[in-house]
Amino acid sequence: MEDSQIVALYFRRSEQAIQETDNKYGHYCFQIANGILSSPEDGEECVSDTYMTVWKSIPPNRPLHLAPFLGKITRHIALDRWRKRFSLKRGGGEVALALEELEDCLPGKDSPEAELRRKEFRDGLNRFLGKLPEQERMIFVCRYWYLRSVKEISEKTGLSESNVKTRLFRTRSKLRTFLAEEELL
């Protein structure tokens, strides 16, 4: 079923919308949640929470492409769950490590103009990613969007773990330089 047809089901408030969403994107959402949480049970709960959130947000939202819409919601829910789980125990795990690696590249959270800065940062990050060679972009997105381990990325790309780490380091360095030049850091 096409995304527009699934969205139309949501607008008609048909429960079939959730079933069609699950049929088409259930595995995709589960992969995102499970990759962050490393727990199939928590991953399944996040997918269910994603469907509930989508049910509440369509309408009024009318996404043209469901995959990124669902992916963003699933990732947000999984990260919230991860933060709650590890709020007392800092460190350990790929999520903490990946987020820590990017810390120097992210704008501050507590400034008055934080929302505008986040939008400018997001737009700048998209421009930066658009300029990267395909493999570098894929490695970066796998690590920092899907929060995959270096080992998983290595297996996916056929590169050594050392090579993946080096590429991530160099890409983060390029990102810091780009953000500084764009005055987004």
C-alpha positions as CSV (number, residue, x, y, z in Angstrom):
1,M,0.0,0.0,0.0
2,E,1.3,3.5,-0.8
3,D,2.1,5.9,1.9
4,S,-0.6,8.3,0.7
5,Q,-3.2,5.6,1.1
6,I,-2.0,4.7,4.6
7,V,-2.2,8.4,5.6
8,A,-5.7,8.6,4.1
9,L,-6.7,5.7,6.4
10,Y,-5.4,7.7,9.4
11,F,-7.5,10.7,8.3
12,R,-10.5,8.5,8.1
13,R,-9.6,7.2,11.6
14,S,-9.5,3.7,10.3
15,E,-7.7,1.2,12.6
16,Q,-6.5,-0.5,9.4
17,A,-4.0,2.4,9.2
18,I,-2.0,1.0,12.1
19,Q,-2.1,-2.5,10.6
20,E,-0.9,-1.2,7.2
21,T,1.8,0.9,8.9
22,D,3.0,-2.2,10.8
23,N,2.9,-4.3,7.6
24,K,5.0,-1.9,5.7
25,Y,7.2,-0.3,8.3
26,G,7.1,-2.4,11.4
27,H,10.4,-4.1,10.9
28,Y,12.0,-0.7,10.0
29,C,10.8,0.9,13.3
30,F,11.8,-2.2,15.3
31,Q,15.3,-2.1,13.9
32,I,15.7,1.6,15.0
33,A,14.3,1.0,18.5
34,N,16.1,-2.3,19.1
35,G,19.4,-0.8,17.8
36,I,19.2,1.9,20.4
37,L,17.8,-0.2,23.3
38,S,19.4,-3.6,22.6
39,S,16.2,-5.2,23.9
40,P,13.6,-6.8,21.7
41,E,10.9,-6.4,24.3
42,D,11.7,-2.7,24.7
43,G,11.9,-2.4,20.9
44,E,8.4,-3.8,20.5
45,E,7.1,-1.4,23.1
46,C,8.7,1.5,21.3
47,V,7.1,0.4,18.1
48,S,3.7,0.3,19.7
49,D,4.3,3.7,21.3
50,T,5.2,4.9,17.8
51,Y,1.9,3.8,16.4
52,M,0.0,5.5,19.2
53,T,2.0,8.7,18.6
54,V,1.3,8.5,14.9
55,W,-2.4,7.9,15.5
56,K,-2.5,11.1,17.6
57,S,-0.5,13.2,15.1
58,I,-2.2,12.2,11.8
59,P,-4.3,14.4,11.5
60,P,-3.4,17.2,11.6
61,N,0.0,16.2,10.1
62,R,0.1,14.8,6.6
63,P,3.5,13.3,5.9
64,L,4.3,12.7,2.3
65,H,6.8,9.9,3.2
66,L,6.0,7.8,6.2
67,A,9.4,6.1,6.6
68,P,11.3,9.2,7.8
69,F,8.2,10.4,9.8
70,L,8.0,7.0,11.6
71,G,11.8,6.8,12.0
72,K,12.0,10.1,13.7
73,I,9.2,9.3,16.1
74,T,10.6,5.8,16.9
75,R,14.1,7.2,17.4
76,H,12.8,9.9,19.8
77,I,10.7,7.4,21.8
78,A,13.6,4.9,22.0
79,L,16.1,7.6,23.1
80,D,13.7,8.8,25.8
81,R,13.4,5.3,27.1
82,W,17.1,4.8,26.9
83,R,17.7,8.1,28.9
84,K,15.2,7.0,31.6
85,R,16.9,3.6,31.9
86,F,20.4,5.0,32.2
87,S,19.7,8.3,34.0
88,L,21.3,7.0,37.1
89,K,24.0,4.9,35.4
90,R,26.0,7.1,33.0
91,G,28.4,5.5,30.5
92,G,28.4,2.1,28.9
93,G,26.7,1.1,25.7
94,E,26.8,2.3,22.1
95,V,24.2,5.0,22.5
96,A,26.1,6.8,25.2
97,L,29.4,6.4,23.3
98,A,27.8,7.7,20.0
99,L,26.1,10.6,21.7
100,E,29.3,11.5,23.5
101,E,31.3,11.5,20.3
102,L,29.1,14.1,18.8
103,E,28.8,16.3,21.9
104,D,31.4,18.8,20.7
105,C,29.5,19.4,17.5
106,L,26.1,20.1,19.0
107,P,24.7,23.5,19.9
108,G,23.8,24.3,23.5
109,K,20.4,23.3,24.8
110,D,19.7,26.0,27.4
111,S,20.1,29.2,25.4
112,P,17.0,31.4,24.8
113,E,17.2,31.0,21.1
114,A,17.7,27.2,21.3
115,E,14.8,26.3,19.0
116,L,16.1,28.6,16.2
117,R,19.7,27.3,16.8
118,R,18.4,23.7,16.5
119,K,16.7,24.5,13.2
120,E,19.8,26.3,11.8
121,F,21.9,23.4,13.0
122,R,19.7,20.8,11.4
123,D,19.7,22.7,8.1
124,G,23.5,23.0,8.3
125,L,23.9,19.4,9.1
126,N,21.8,18.4,6.1
127,R,24.0,20.6,3.9
128,F,27.1,19.0,5.3
129,L,25.8,15.5,4.8
130,G,24.8,16.3,1.3
131,K,28.4,17.2,0.4
132,L,29.8,14.0,1.8
133,P,30.7,11.0,-0.4
134,E,28.0,8.4,-0.2
135,Q,29.9,5.9,1.9
136,E,31.1,8.6,4.4
137,R,27.5,9.8,4.7
138,M,26.2,6.2,5.2
139,I,28.8,5.5,7.9
140,F,28.0,8.8,9.7
141,V,24.2,8.2,9.5
142,C,24.5,4.6,10.7
143,R,26.5,5.7,13.7
144,Y,24.7,8.9,14.7
145,W,21.2,8.5,13.5
146,Y,20.7,4.7,13.8
147,L,23.2,4.5,16.7
148,R,24.9,1.4,15.3
149,S,28.1,0.1,16.8
150,V,31.4,0.4,14.9
151,K,31.4,-3.3,14.6
152,E,28.0,-3.4,12.9
153,I,29.1,-0.6,10.5
154,S,32.3,-2.5,9.8
155,E,30.3,-5.7,9.0
156,K,27.9,-3.7,6.8
157,T,30.5,-1.9,4.8
158,G,33.3,-4.5,4.7
159,L,35.7,-2.0,6.2
160,S,37.8,-2.8,9.2
161,E,36.7,-1.4,12.6
162,S,39.8,0.7,12.7
163,N,39.0,2.2,9.3
164,V,35.4,3.0,10.4
165,K,36.6,4.7,13.5
166,T,39.1,6.7,11.5
167,R,36.5,7.8,9.0
168,L,34.1,8.8,11.8
169,F,36.8,10.8,13.5
170,R,37.7,12.6,10.3
171,T,34.0,13.2,9.5
172,R,33.4,14.7,12.9
173,S,36.4,16.9,12.5
174,K,35.1,18.1,9.1
175,L,31.7,18.7,10.7
176,R,33.2,20.8,13.5
177,T,35.1,22.9,10.9
178,F,32.0,23.2,8.7
179,L,29.8,24.3,11.7
180,A,32.4,26.8,12.8
181,E,32.6,28.3,9.3
182,E,28.8,28.4,9.1
183,E,28.8,30.0,12.6
184,L,26.6,27.2,13.9
185,L,28.8,25.9,16.6
